[in-house]
């Protein structure tokens, strides 16, 4: 599967102001020193809502759970 965002495309984000983006949003996330653009999946657990970070290029990248090392910085609003 080809990635949704191709090399050289312009992507615009809006600051989340602490509010978590809704399910299936595309967001800019930081995990330690690494920035990633991922789709957000949400599911309920014993500890409340949990985010699963999902790549649109599923053949290359496995989804993973957001933990305390992941910060959701911005929500994608536009792609050219």
C-alpha positions, 0 to 999 in steps of 0.5 A: 500500500502506498503512503497517503502523504507522498514525499514533497507534499505540504501538510498543515496542522492546527495546534490541539490546545490540549484537547485530544483530536477525535477518532480517525484524525491524522495528527503530528505526534512526538515520541521521544525525539522522533516526529511522526504523522499517524492516524488516531484510533481510540478504544476504551480500556480499564484505564479509560480511552487509549490511543492507537497510532496507525500508519496509513502505510500498514505494509511497512509500519505496525500500529502501536499504543500511545503511552506516556512517551507519546505527545499528540502535538497537532491535528492535520487540517489540510494536505496539498 
